[in-house]
Amino acid sequence: MMTAFTLLILLIAVLKELQAFKTPNHPTTVRDRILSMSPMNSPTVTTTPLTPSAVKEQQLLRQQIYSVTGRNLKANVKGNSICYDFLRSKTSNRYPPIIYLPGLLKEKSDLKSINLQSLCKKEDFTFLSADYLGVGRSGGSFSDATISKWTDDIIYLIDTLLQPIKIKPIFVGHALGAWITFLIAKKRPDLVGGIVGISSDPDFTEELLWKTLSPEIKEKIMNEGEHEITWGNERYPITRNLIEDGRKNLILNGEKGSFKLKCAVRLLHAMYDEEVPYSFALRLTEVCSTDDIALSLVKSASHEMDGEEEIKLMRSMIFDLMTVFREGEYDLTSPASG
């Protein structure tokens, strides 16, 4: 027979086990268990090259990890925590996903993004948006961020969340988000089925900032690495990294039709945009090689383009691009989809 002391020891052990399962280290929901397997929560280890079967298993695990949908989810992108919103369509092979990219220092939850999420829920479209590195809920420092890094981070998220792509996404990019969208279309045309550019400002680091800054401010940016400036009605920290990397990603300095693009483009711009003149949108229509590109100007709108009429125009442009796809004028399927 067990002594009272032995029973006491067993009882203490059981209580410890129960307590362990109540701690955050032991997720109790399916979502928590999946997120606990995320690379972001795993230690970094050095491994030998994976076998083909192990690679396939890893890919399946990644799909399981990122099958979670919702708001303010996290992904480990090259060592940085990137926060994103993701809604997956129940009929994902019927309609193109909608990807929204916000403007400089703007978070993924601005009015245009919220409206698009509402549209995607109603119409059962897949939706993806993210805070850039160093912005909003994402990790990292803004001083380390560049156009190239932001572009690569978005490509990583798409490859992680949407592969295999059956229907190429429609991108909606506001200001900086439009610049990044065009760079993705150049770097990975297999990922872009159509573009809605709102207040598009490609090359803004050079054309709208550097060329207009005083020698004193330029010197501060180059010597100190960062300086806050007034642009339009906003204050922005401008870094040396941002300026120097922007020069590697210029679009508007090419000849007519020099920017090769294989998808349809719809541009929306305010006539009296306080940050970006609509001449930038006109230059985009000239430099892009695609013939299916249209520009709409709104007389009473601001740079944010988030009024009721501008939102309606944004939505109509998305559905216009979907109509183009249905009529078969563009190949909407990804080469990877077969």
MIKOLKOL-219046 format. One record per residue (C-alpha): residue number from 1; residue in three letters; x, y, z. Coordinates in pm, 1 decimal. Last residue first. Layout:
+-----+-----+----------+----------+----------+
!   i !  aa !       xx !       yy !       zz !
+-----+-----+----------+----------+----------+
! NUM ! ALA !        X !        Y !        Z !
...
+-----+-----+----------+----------+----------+
This chain:
+-----+-----+----------+----------+----------+
!   i !  aa !       xx !       yy !       zz !
+-----+-----+----------+----------+----------+
! 338 ! GLY !     14.4 !   2497.7 !  -6471.2 !
! 337 ! SER !    -23.4 !   2693.7 !  -6149.1 !
! 336 ! ALA !    340.1 !   2802.4 !  -6147.8 !
! 335 ! PRO !    288.3 !   3001.1 !  -6466.0 !
! 334 ! SER !     28.3 !   3207.9 !  -6274.7 !
! 333 ! THR !   -312.9 !   3241.0 !  -6428.9 !
! 332 ! LEU !   -450.9 !   3583.9 !  -6515.3 !
! 331 ! ASP !   -337.0 !   3579.6 !  -6875.4 !
! 330 ! TYR !   -473.0 !   3907.1 !  -6999.4 !
! 329 ! GLU !   -748.2 !   4000.2 !  -7244.9 !
! 328 ! GLY !   -949.4 !   3699.9 !  -7136.7 !
! 327 ! GLU !  -1283.7 !   3873.6 !  -7097.8 !
! 326 ! ARG !  -1291.2 !   3755.3 !  -6738.3 !
! 325 ! PHE !   -958.6 !   3924.6 !  -6666.9 !
! 324 ! VAL !  -1069.5 !   4256.9 !  -6812.2 !
! 323 ! THR !  -1384.6 !   4231.2 !  -6601.9 !
! 322 ! MET !  -1170.8 !   4175.2 !  -6292.5 !
! 321 ! LEU !   -976.5 !   4490.0 !  -6380.3 !
! 320 ! ASP !  -1300.5 !   4687.2 !  -6398.5 !
! 319 ! PHE !  -1407.7 !   4539.7 !  -6065.4 !
! 318 ! ILE !  -1093.1 !   4679.0 !  -5905.3 !
! 317 ! MET !  -1139.6 !   5014.2 !  -6078.8 !
! 316 ! SER !  -1497.3 !   5034.6 !  -5951.6 !
! 315 ! ARG !  -1376.2 !   4978.0 !  -5596.5 !
! 314 ! MET !  -1122.1 !   5258.6 !  -5615.4 !
! 313 ! LEU !  -1380.2 !   5491.5 !  -5771.2 !
! 312 ! LYS !  -1623.9 !   5419.7 !  -5486.8 !
! 311 ! ILE !  -1348.2 !   5487.1 !  -5232.9 !
! 310 ! GLU !  -1270.7 !   5817.6 !  -5406.6 !
! 309 ! GLU !  -1637.3 !   5920.0 !  -5389.7 !
! 308 ! GLU !  -1665.4 !   5840.8 !  -5018.1 !
! 307 ! GLY !  -1343.7 !   6017.5 !  -4924.4 !
! 306 ! ASP !  -1019.7 !   5824.0 !  -4872.1 !
! 305 ! MET !   -800.4 !   5973.0 !  -5143.0 !
! 304 ! GLU !   -516.8 !   6037.6 !  -4894.9 !
! 303 ! HIS !   -360.3 !   6298.5 !  -5124.0 !
! 302 ! SER !   -673.5 !   6512.1 !  -5116.8 !
! 301 ! ALA !   -985.0 !   6507.5 !  -5338.3 !
! 300 ! SER !  -1186.6 !   6790.2 !  -5496.8 !
! 299 ! LYS !  -1076.5 !   6766.1 !  -5859.6 !
! 298 ! VAL !  -1053.1 !   6390.0 !  -5900.2 !
! 297 ! LEU !   -837.0 !   6271.0 !  -6189.6 !
! 296 ! SER !   -878.7 !   5927.2 !  -6349.8 !
! 295 ! LEU !   -590.0 !   5767.8 !  -6538.4 !
! 294 ! ALA !   -608.7 !   5462.5 !  -6765.7 !
! 293 ! ILE !   -359.6 !   5192.8 !  -6865.9 !
! 292 ! ASP !   -427.6 !   4908.9 !  -7106.9 !
! 291 ! ASP !   -152.6 !   4985.3 !  -7358.4 !
! 290 ! THR !    115.5 !   4828.5 !  -7136.4 !
! 289 ! SER !    470.7 !   4960.1 !  -7181.9 !
! 288 ! CYS !    469.7 !   5186.7 !  -6877.6 !
! 287 ! VAL !    675.5 !   5507.3 !  -6921.1 !
! 286 ! GLU !    395.7 !   5717.2 !  -7064.0 !
! 285 ! THR !    115.7 !   5625.2 !  -6824.4 !
! 284 ! LEU !    358.8 !   5667.9 !  -6535.8 !
! 283 ! ARG !    449.9 !   6017.3 !  -6654.0 !
! 282 ! LEU !     82.5 !   6112.6 !  -6637.4 !
! 281 ! ALA !     58.4 !   5975.5 !  -6284.4 !
! 280 ! PHE !    360.9 !   6180.5 !  -6181.3 !
! 279 ! SER !    207.4 !   6487.7 !  -6347.2 !
! 278 ! TYR !    -69.4 !   6445.3 !  -6090.6 !
! 277 ! PRO !    143.8 !   6638.3 !  -5844.0 !
! 276 ! VAL !    237.5 !   6443.1 !  -5528.3 !
! 275 ! GLU !    217.2 !   6592.9 !  -5179.1 !
! 274 ! GLU !    -76.2 !   6837.9 !  -5166.5 !
! 273 ! ASP !   -270.7 !   6655.8 !  -5438.6 !
! 272 ! TYR !   -461.2 !   6925.5 !  -5626.5 !
! 271 ! MET !   -581.0 !   6723.2 !  -5923.7 !
! 270 ! ALA !   -621.6 !   6419.2 !  -5701.0 !
! 269 ! HIS !   -507.0 !   6090.1 !  -5852.8 !
! 268 ! LEU !   -645.7 !   5749.0 !  -5947.9 !
! 267 ! LEU !   -450.0 !   5518.9 !  -6180.6 !
! 266 ! ARG !   -579.3 !   5196.8 !  -6337.3 !
! 265 ! VAL !   -325.7 !   4952.1 !  -6479.1 !
! 264 ! ALA !   -367.0 !   4635.7 !  -6688.4 !
! 263 ! CYS !    -91.4 !   4375.4 !  -6678.0 !
! 262 ! LYS !    221.8 !   4284.7 !  -6874.2 !
! 261 ! LEU !    450.5 !   4571.5 !  -6776.7 !
! 260 ! LYS !    787.0 !   4662.3 !  -6918.1 !
! 259 ! PHE !    902.9 !   5004.7 !  -6801.5 !
! 258 ! SER !   1065.5 !   5148.4 !  -7116.0 !
! 257 ! GLY !    736.5 !   5245.8 !  -7283.1 !
! 256 ! LYS !    849.7 !   5606.1 !  -7329.3 !
! 255 ! GLU !   1210.8 !   5636.9 !  -7215.8 !
! 254 ! GLY !   1324.7 !   5582.9 !  -6858.5 !
! 253 ! ASN !   1362.3 !   5826.2 !  -6566.6 !
! 252 ! LEU !   1015.4 !   5749.7 !  -6429.9 !
! 251 ! ILE !   1096.3 !   5414.7 !  -6270.7 !
! 250 ! LEU !   1373.8 !   5465.5 !  -6014.6 !
! 249 ! ASN !   1461.8 !   5168.0 !  -5795.3 !
! 248 ! LYS !   1836.1 !   5200.3 !  -5733.1 !
! 247 ! ARG !   1803.1 !   5572.2 !  -5661.0 !
! 246 ! GLY !   1549.9 !   5489.7 !  -5389.0 !
! 245 ! ASP !   1818.9 !   5289.2 !  -5210.3 !
! 244 ! GLU !   2029.9 !   5599.5 !  -5157.7 !
! 243 ! ILE !   1740.3 !   5815.4 !  -5040.2 !
! 242 ! LEU !   1588.2 !   5555.3 !  -4806.1 !
! 241 ! ASN !   1924.1 !   5460.8 !  -4655.0 !
! 240 ! ARG !   2007.2 !   5827.6 !  -4594.8 !
! 239 ! THR !   1688.6 !   5858.6 !  -4395.1 !
! 238 ! ILE !   1383.1 !   6081.2 !  -4415.7 !
! 237 ! PRO !   1165.7 !   6113.5 !  -4105.1 !
! 236 ! TYR !    831.9 !   6250.1 !  -4228.2 !
! 235 ! ARG !    612.7 !   6536.6 !  -4107.4 !
! 234 ! GLU !    277.6 !   6581.0 !  -4281.9 !
! 233 ! ASN !     74.0 !   6850.8 !  -4454.3 !
! 232 ! GLY !    268.9 !   6843.1 !  -4779.1 !
! 231 ! TRP !    618.1 !   6724.6 !  -4690.0 !
! 230 ! THR !    774.2 !   6864.9 !  -4374.2 !
! 229 ! ILE !   1111.4 !   6714.4 !  -4288.0 !
! 228 ! GLU !   1262.1 !   6494.2 !  -4018.7 !
! 227 ! HIS !   1630.2 !   6408.6 !  -4056.3 !
! 226 ! GLU !   1814.5 !   6076.9 !  -4068.2 !
! 225 ! GLY !   2163.2 !   5932.6 !  -4127.8 !
! 224 ! GLU !   2348.4 !   6205.2 !  -3937.6 !
! 223 ! ASN !   2595.2 !   6293.4 !  -4213.7 !
! 222 ! MET !   2383.9 !   6223.4 !  -4524.3 !
! 221 ! ILE !   2054.3 !   6347.1 !  -4380.3 !
! 220 ! LYS !   2214.9 !   6651.1 !  -4215.4 !
! 219 ! GLU !   2398.5 !   6744.0 !  -4537.1 !
! 218 ! LYS !   2078.3 !   6722.7 !  -4738.6 !
! 217 ! ILE !   1907.5 !   6946.9 !  -4481.9 !
! 216 ! GLU !   2180.1 !   7212.3 !  -4517.3 !
! 215 ! PRO !   2188.5 !   7189.4 !  -4897.8 !
! 214 ! SER !   1815.5 !   7266.8 !  -4905.9 !
! 213 ! LEU !   1574.1 !   6993.6 !  -5009.0 !
! 212 ! THR !   1377.6 !   7014.1 !  -5334.2 !
! 211 ! LYS !   1575.9 !   6772.7 !  -5552.4 !
! 210 ! TRP !   1603.5 !   6525.1 !  -5265.9 !
! 209 ! LEU !   1235.5 !   6518.5 !  -5181.8 !
! 208 ! LEU !    992.7 !   6520.6 !  -5473.7 !
! 207 ! GLU !   1205.3 !   6379.8 !  -5756.2 !
! 206 ! GLU !   1459.9 !   6170.9 !  -5566.2 !
! 205 ! THR !   1269.3 !   6011.4 !  -5279.5 !
! 204 ! PHE !    946.4 !   6043.2 !  -5476.3 !
! 203 ! ASP !   1074.2 !   5804.0 !  -5746.1 !
! 202 ! PRO !    730.9 !   5641.2 !  -5775.4 !
! 201 ! ASP !    453.5 !   5855.8 !  -5626.8 !
! 200 ! SER !    113.1 !   5707.5 !  -5706.5 !
! 199 ! SER !   -178.4 !   5897.7 !  -5554.8 !
! 198 ! ILE !   -376.0 !   5572.4 !  -5591.4 !
! 197 ! GLY !   -240.7 !   5301.1 !  -5823.4 !
! 196 ! VAL !   -478.8 !   5015.7 !  -5903.2 !
! 195 ! ILE !   -269.2 !   4739.4 !  -6057.3 !
! 194 ! GLY !   -354.9 !   4411.0 !  -6227.3 !
! 193 ! GLY !   -252.6 !   4045.1 !  -6237.3 !
! 192 ! VAL !     71.5 !   4071.8 !  -6041.7 !
! 191 ! LEU !    255.4 !   3771.7 !  -5894.4 !
! 190 ! ASP !    397.8 !   3614.3 !  -6211.0 !
! 189 ! PRO !    539.9 !   3955.2 !  -6303.8 !
! 188 ! ARG !    793.3 !   3911.3 !  -6020.9 !
! 187 ! LYS !   1066.7 !   4177.7 !  -6039.5 !
! 186 ! LYS !    888.3 !   4422.8 !  -6268.4 !
! 185 ! ALA !    541.3 !   4373.2 !  -6119.7 !
! 184 ! ILE !    696.3 !   4383.9 !  -5772.1 !
! 183 ! LEU !    858.1 !   4718.5 !  -5858.5 !
! 182 ! PHE !    523.7 !   4851.1 !  -5982.0 !
! 181 ! THR !    359.8 !   4749.2 !  -5654.5 !
! 180 ! ILE !    635.1 !   4908.4 !  -5445.7 !
! 179 ! TRP !    577.0 !   5241.1 !  -5622.7 !
! 178 ! ALA !    200.1 !   5205.0 !  -5570.8 !
! 177 ! GLY !    248.7 !   5137.3 !  -5199.8 !
! 176 ! LEU !    460.8 !   5452.9 !  -5172.9 !
! 175 ! ALA !    149.8 !   5649.2 !  -5282.0 !
! 174 ! HIS !   -143.6 !   5409.3 !  -5223.4 !
! 173 ! GLY !   -121.2 !   5065.9 !  -5381.7 !
! 172 ! VAL !   -410.8 !   4839.3 !  -5474.3 !
! 171 ! PHE !   -272.5 !   4517.0 !  -5619.4 !
! 170 ! ILE !   -489.9 !   4264.7 !  -5803.2 !
! 169 ! PRO !   -363.9 !   3914.1 !  -5740.7 !
! 168 ! LYS !   -274.9 !   3651.8 !  -6004.9 !
! 167 ! ILE !   -514.1 !   3357.2 !  -6011.7 !
! 166 ! LYS !   -397.1 !   3004.7 !  -5928.4 !
! 165 ! ILE !   -113.8 !   3112.6 !  -5698.8 !
! 164 ! PRO !     42.1 !   2813.2 !  -5525.4 !
! 163 ! GLN !    122.2 !   2995.3 !  -5310.5 !
! 162 ! LEU !    -81.9 !   3267.7 !  -5142.5 !
! 161 ! LEU !     52.9 !   3295.7 !  -4788.4 !
! 160 ! THR !    425.4 !   3230.1 !  -4810.7 !
! 159 ! ASP !    499.1 !   3354.0 !  -5161.8 !
! 158 ! ILE !    278.6 !   3656.6 !  -5100.1 !
! 157 ! LEU !    447.1 !   3729.5 !  -4767.0 !
! 156 ! TYR !    793.3 !   3698.2 !  -4921.1 !
! 155 ! ILE !    700.8 !   3930.8 !  -5208.5 !
! 154 ! ILE !    579.4 !   4186.8 !  -4953.0 !
! 153 ! ASP !    907.8 !   4163.5 !  -4763.0 !
! 152 ! ASP !   1111.9 !   4197.2 !  -5084.6 !
! 151 ! THR !    937.8 !   4523.5 !  -5175.5 !
! 150 ! TRP !    978.5 !   4667.8 !  -4825.7 !
! 149 ! LYS !   1346.7 !   4575.8 !  -4830.5 !
! 148 ! SER !   1404.1 !   4733.1 !  -5173.4 !
! 147 ! ILE !   1222.6 !   5056.6 !  -5083.9 !
! 146 ! THR !   1438.6 !   5083.6 !  -4773.6 !
! 145 ! ALA !   1404.8 !   5031.9 !  -4398.7 !
! 144 ! ASP !   1701.7 !   5046.0 !  -4158.9 !
! 143 ! SER !   1605.5 !   5387.8 !  -4016.4 !
! 142 ! PHE !   1248.2 !   5260.9 !  -3981.2 !
! 141 ! SER !   1372.5 !   5012.6 !  -3723.8 !
! 140 ! GLY !   1251.9 !   4655.5 !  -3702.9 !
! 139 ! GLY !    921.6 !   4513.5 !  -3591.0 !
! 138 ! SER !    579.1 !   4548.1 !  -3747.2 !
! 137 ! ARG !    289.2 !   4690.7 !  -3545.6 !
! 136 ! GLY !    293.6 !   5027.8 !  -3719.2 !
! 135 ! VAL !    603.7 !   5093.5 !  -3930.8 !
! 134 ! GLY !    965.7 !   4978.3 !  -3899.8 !
! 133 ! LEU !    928.2 !   4710.1 !  -4168.0 !
! 132 ! TYR !    604.7 !   4776.7 !  -4354.7 !
! 131 ! ASP !    265.1 !   4707.7 !  -4202.8 !
! 130 ! ALA !     83.6 !   4448.2 !  -4407.3 !
! 129 ! SER !   -219.4 !   4387.8 !  -4629.4 !
! 128 ! LEU !   -375.9 !   4073.0 !  -4772.9 !
! 127 ! PHE !   -729.0 !   3993.1 !  -4889.8 !
! 126 ! THR !   -885.4 !   3681.7 !  -5047.9 !
! 125 ! PHE !  -1221.0 !   3762.7 !  -5201.2 !
! 124 ! ASP !  -1550.2 !   3634.5 !  -5060.6 !
! 123 ! GLU !  -1761.1 !   3922.2 !  -5196.7 !
! 122 ! LYS !  -1876.2 !   4053.1 !  -4858.4 !
! 121 ! LYS !  -1554.2 !   3974.8 !  -4674.3 !
! 120 ! CYS !  -1349.5 !   4120.9 !  -4959.5 !
! 119 ! LEU !  -1553.7 !   4441.4 !  -4964.3 !
! 118 ! SER !  -1518.9 !   4488.1 !  -4588.1 !
! 117 ! GLN !  -1145.3 !   4428.3 !  -4613.6 !
! 116 ! LEU !  -1131.2 !   4683.3 !  -4894.7 !
! 115 ! ASN !  -1305.8 !   4943.6 !  -4680.4 !
! 114 ! ILE !  -1069.6 !   4881.1 !  -4390.9 !
! 113 ! SER !   -772.3 !   4913.1 !  -4626.1 !
! 112 ! LYS !   -895.8 !   5240.0 !  -4772.6 !
! 111 ! LEU !   -962.3 !   5381.7 !  -4424.3 !
! 110 ! ASP !   -614.1 !   5298.9 !  -4292.2 !
! 109 ! SER !   -545.6 !   4964.8 !  -4121.7 !
! 108 ! LYS !   -220.8 !   4872.7 !  -4295.7 !
! 107 ! GLU !    -39.9 !   5161.3 !  -4129.7 !
! 106 ! LYS !     90.1 !   5470.0 !  -4304.7 !
! 105 ! LEU !    458.2 !   5561.6 !  -4266.7 !
! 104 ! LEU !    481.6 !   5606.8 !  -4646.4 !
! 103 ! GLY !    164.8 !   5487.8 !  -4819.3 !
! 102 ! PRO !    -29.2 !   5164.2 !  -4781.8 !
! 101 ! LEU !    -11.7 !   4839.1 !  -4985.9 !
! 100 ! TYR !   -339.5 !   4651.7 !  -5040.5 !
!  99 ! ILE !   -345.4 !   4304.4 !  -5195.0 !
!  98 ! ILE !   -673.8 !   4174.3 !  -5337.4 !
!  97 ! PRO !   -681.9 !   3805.9 !  -5432.9 !
!  96 ! PRO !   -809.0 !   3724.3 !  -5783.4 !
!  95 ! TYR !  -1144.1 !   3547.1 !  -5802.5 !
!  94 ! ARG !  -1258.7 !   3189.8 !  -5869.6 !
!  93 ! ASN !   -972.2 !   2979.9 !  -5732.1 !
!  92 ! SER !  -1004.2 !   3120.0 !  -5379.5 !
!  91 ! THR !  -1359.8 !   2993.6 !  -5324.6 !
!  90 ! LYS !  -1355.8 !   3004.9 !  -4942.4 !
!  89 ! SER !  -1150.9 !   3321.5 !  -4970.3 !
!  88 ! ARG !   -865.6 !   3372.5 !  -4725.6 !
!  87 ! LEU !   -848.2 !   3688.5 !  -4516.7 !
!  86 ! PHE !   -506.3 !   3811.6 !  -4406.8 !
!  85 ! ASP !   -400.0 !   4116.3 !  -4207.5 !
!  84 ! TYR !    -25.9 !   4160.1 !  -4153.7 !
!  83 ! CYS !    243.1 !   4233.4 !  -3895.6 !
!  82 ! ILE !    604.9 !   4173.3 !  -3995.7 !
!  81 ! SER !    841.9 !   4049.0 !  -3723.9 !
!  80 ! ASN !   1198.8 !   4083.2 !  -3845.6 !
!  79 ! GLY !   1458.3 !   3806.9 !  -3875.4 !
!  78 ! LYS !   1439.4 !   3767.8 !  -4250.4 !
!  77 ! VAL !   1059.4 !   3783.9 !  -4246.3 !
!  76 ! ASN !    911.7 !   3622.5 !  -3935.1 !
!  75 ! ALA !    538.2 !   3651.0 !  -3980.0 !
!  74 ! LYS !    282.5 !   3799.0 !  -3742.0 !
!  73 ! LEU !    -96.4 !   3825.6 !  -3748.8 !
!  72 ! ASN !   -257.3 !   4159.8 !  -3673.1 !
!  71 ! ARG !   -594.8 !   4069.3 !  -3825.5 !
!  70 ! GLY !   -736.4 !   3731.3 !  -3919.0 !
!  69 ! THR !   -648.6 !   3415.7 !  -4105.6 !
!  68 ! VAL !   -450.4 !   3109.8 !  -3995.0 !
!  67 ! SER !   -335.9 !   2901.8 !  -4290.5 !
!  66 ! TYR !      9.9 !   3041.9 !  -4225.7 !
!  65 ! ILE !    130.0 !   2764.3 !  -3998.5 !
!  64 ! GLN !    -36.3 !   2489.9 !  -4202.3 !
!  63 ! GLN !    114.0 !   2621.2 !  -4526.3 !
!  62 ! ARG !    453.7 !   2635.3 !  -4356.2 !
!  61 ! LEU !    413.1 !   2275.6 !  -4237.2 !
!  60 ! LEU !    330.9 !   2164.6 !  -4590.3 !
!  59 ! GLN !    640.8 !   2343.0 !  -4719.6 !
!  58 ! GLN !    855.2 !   2179.6 !  -4451.0 !
!  57 ! GLU !    722.9 !   1836.7 !  -4546.1 !
!  56 ! LYS !    805.5 !   1904.1 !  -4909.0 !
!  55 ! VAL !   1157.1 !   2012.7 !  -4812.1 !
!  54 ! ALA !   1195.4 !   1698.6 !  -4599.6 !
!  53 ! SER !   1091.6 !   1480.8 !  -4893.2 !
!  52 ! PRO !   1340.9 !   1657.8 !  -5119.7 !
!  51 ! THR !   1619.6 !   1606.6 !  -4859.4 !
!  50 ! LEU !   1718.0 !   1904.9 !  -4650.0 !
!  49 ! PRO !   2070.7 !   2046.6 !  -4647.3 !
!  48 ! THR !   2233.8 !   2014.0 !  -4301.3 !
!  47 ! THR !   2104.0 !   2227.6 !  -4019.6 !
!  46 ! THR !   2211.8 !   2532.4 !  -3819.7 !
!  45 ! VAL !   1955.3 !   2637.3 !  -3565.3 !
!  44 ! THR !   1760.9 !   2955.5 !  -3493.7 !
!  43 ! PRO !   1515.4 !   2901.3 !  -3210.4 !
!  42 ! SER !   1144.8 !   2884.7 !  -3295.1 !
!  41 ! ASN !    880.4 !   3145.2 !  -3222.3 !
!  40 ! MET !    927.2 !   3341.0 !  -3545.3 !
!  39 ! PRO !    958.5 !   3010.2 !  -3731.8 !
!  38 ! SER !    591.8 !   2954.7 !  -3644.8 !
!  37 ! MET !    515.8 !   2629.9 !  -3462.6 !
!  36 ! SER !    360.0 !   2818.4 !  -3169.4 !
!  35 ! LEU !    130.0 !   2983.2 !  -3424.2 !
!  34 ! ILE !    -18.5 !   2645.4 !  -3514.0 !
!  33 ! ARG !    -68.6 !   2543.3 !  -3151.1 !
!  32 ! ASP !   -221.9 !   2882.8 !  -3070.0 !
!  31 ! ARG !   -465.7 !   2855.6 !  -3363.6 !
!  30 ! VAL !   -564.1 !   2502.1 !  -3263.8 !
!  29 ! THR !   -626.6 !   2617.4 !  -2906.1 !
!  28 ! THR !   -445.2 !   2504.1 !  -2590.1 !
!  27 ! PRO !    -99.6 !   2647.9 !  -2638.4 !
!  26 ! HIS !    155.8 !   2508.8 !  -2387.9 !
!  25 ! ASN !    426.0 !   2770.1 !  -2333.1 !
!  24 ! PRO !    157.4 !   3026.6 !  -2242.4 !
!  23 ! THR !    103.5 !   2840.7 !  -1910.2 !
!  22 ! LYS !   -209.8 !   2642.5 !  -1830.4 !
!  21 ! PHE !    -61.3 !   2315.3 !  -1947.4 !
!  20 ! ALA !    222.3 !   2353.3 !  -1698.6 !
!  19 ! GLN !    -23.0 !   2395.4 !  -1410.4 !
!  18 ! LEU !   -178.6 !   2058.9 !  -1486.8 !
!  17 ! GLU !    161.1 !   1891.8 !  -1489.4 !
!  16 ! LYS !    258.0 !   2057.8 !  -1160.3 !
!  15 ! LEU !    -69.4 !   1944.9 !  -1001.1 !
!  14 ! VAL !     -1.2 !   1588.5 !  -1107.6 !
!  13 ! ALA !    347.4 !   1595.8 !   -952.0 !
!  12 ! ILE !    213.5 !   1739.4 !   -622.8 !
!  11 ! LEU !    -49.3 !   1464.6 !   -605.7 !
!  10 ! LEU !    212.5 !   1197.1 !   -664.1 !
!   9 ! ILE !    431.5 !   1333.0 !   -379.3 !
!   8 ! LEU !    131.4 !   1347.7 !   -143.5 !
!   7 ! LEU !     36.3 !    989.3 !   -227.8 !
!   6 ! THR !    389.6 !    878.0 !   -143.4 !
!   5 ! PHE !    379.5 !   1060.7 !    193.6 !
!   4 ! ALA !     41.2 !    907.5 !    280.1 !
!   3 ! THR !    194.3 !    566.0 !    224.9 !
!   2 ! MET !    103.5 !    358.0 !    -73.3 !
!   1 ! MET !      0.0 !      0.0 !      0.0 !
+-----+-----+----------+----------+----------+
